[in-house]
Amino acid sequence: MFITFEGVEGSGKTTQIRLLEQYLAEKRLPFVSTREPGGSPIGAELRKILLSEHHDICVRTELLLYMAERAEHVEKVIKPALAEGKWVLCDRFGDATRAYQVFGRGLPRRLVEDLESFAASDLEPDITVLLRLDPASALRRARARNQTLPFSEGKFEAEELDFHGRVYEGYEALAKEFPKRFSVIDASGEPHEVFARLLSALSRRGLF
């Protein structure tokens, strides 16, 4: 079972993944938890470039680095885990590229889809959890979080609100385009409230 978590910056993906990790561990279900960028050793190095505010890279370079990271991640981490019968929980995947690089940056959808198909070897998630939170609230949360971190990964948090609005609208469009794959979860409220909604959505899909 390959489950990805998507949403604008500050929507609570990491928190919900950790809660689901605890739930799966209690049920003794084998799983691997990973993220993009950074889910592989090479990805961890690329993450330093992609998320740093100190690297001013052009949008084409950004896209290609994400695709290189994804190819390595799929080949070295995700596919082996799925082959072993493990659940894979991934913080961002192909839909993030669609939302951020196509809707946010304005790159051509067809080009991105062709590169995505190649980089991911046509792998798509079984379920994509979209944590829905309005961009203004999410961005305030993300910027407050980053002030507590000992390192800088604030490239996207530094973008203007209208950029995050385009990303949000991109995710909404993708959820409508792929309704069978997407589960949209209201991400407002306390983490345990959001997690209850998440479990309910996964249960309706027959997972628990």
Residue pairs with C-beta under 8 A, 6 or more apart in sequence:
1 87
1 88
1 126
1 127
1 207
2 78
2 82
2 87
2 88
2 90
2 123
2 125
2 126
2 127
3 20
3 87
3 88
3 89
3 90
3 125
3 126
3 127
3 128
3 129
4 90
4 91
4 92
4 93
4 94
4 95
4 125
4 127
4 128
4 129
5 13
5 16
5 17
5 89
5 90
5 91
5 92
5 128
5 129
5 131
6 13
6 92
6 93
6 95
6 96
6 99
6 128
6 129
6 130
6 131
6 171
7 13
7 130
7 131
7 132
7 133
7 138
7 171
7 187
8 133
8 135
8 138
8 139
8 164
8 167
8 168
8 171
9 138
9 139
9 142
9 156
9 157
9 164
10 133
10 137
10 138
10 139
10 140
10 141
10 142
10 143
10 145
10 157
11 131
11 132
11 133
11 138
11 187
12 131
12 133
12 141
12 187
12 191
12 194
13 91
13 92
13 131
14 91
15 191
15 194
16 129
16 131
16 185
16 191
16 194
16 195
16 198
17 33
17 89
17 91
19 191
19 192
19 195
19 198
20 89
20 195
20 198
21 31
21 33
21 89
23 199
24 31
24 87
25 31
27 208
29 87
30 84
30 85
30 86
30 87
31 86
31 87
31 88
31 89
32 77
32 78
32 81
32 86
32 87
32 88
32 89
33 88
33 89
33 90
33 91
34 73
34 77
34 78
34 88
34 89
34 90
34 91
35 90
35 91
35 92
36 43
36 66
36 69
36 70
36 73
36 90
36 91
36 92
36 93
36 96
37 43
37 46
37 47
37 50
37 51
37 66
37 69
37 92
38 44
38 46
38 47
38 69
39 69
39 73
39 77
39 78
39 90
40 69
40 72
40 73
40 76
40 77
41 76
42 68
42 69
42 72
43 69
43 72
43 73
46 65
46 68
46 69
47 69
47 153
49 55
49 57
49 65
50 62
50 65
50 66
50 69
50 155
51 153
51 154
51 155
51 156
52 152
52 153
52 155
53 152
53 154
53 155
53 158
54 152
55 155
57 65
59 101
59 105
59 106
59 107
60 107
62 101
62 105
63 97
63 101
63 105
63 107
63 112
63 115
64 115
66 97
66 101
67 97
67 115
67 116
67 118
67 119
68 119
70 93
70 94
70 97
70 116
70 119
70 120
71 118
71 119
71 120
71 121
74 119
74 120
74 121
74 123
75 121
78 88
78 90
78 123
79 121
79 123
81 88
82 88
90 125
93 120
93 125
93 128
94 116
94 120
94 124
94 125
95 128
95 130
95 171
95 174
97 112
97 116
98 109
98 112
98 113
98 116
98 170
98 174
99 167
99 170
99 171
99 174
100 156
100 167
100 170
101 107
101 112
102 108
102 109
102 112
102 170
103 166
103 167
103 169
103 170
103 173
104 159
104 163
104 164
104 166
104 167
104 170
124 181
125 181
126 181
127 181
127 182
127 183
127 202
127 205
128 178
128 181
128 182
128 183
129 182
129 183
129 185
129 198
129 201
130 171
130 174
130 175
130 182
130 183
130 184
130 185
131 185
131 187
131 194
132 171
132 172
132 184
132 185
132 186
132 187
133 141
133 187
133 188
134 168
135 161
135 164
135 165
135 167
135 168
136 161
137 188
138 164
138 187
139 157
139 161
139 164
142 157
143 154
143 157
146 152
146 153
146 154
146 157
156 164
174 182
175 182
175 184
183 198
183 201
183 202
183 205
185 194
185 197
185 198
185 201
186 194
186 197
187 194
188 194
199 208
202 208
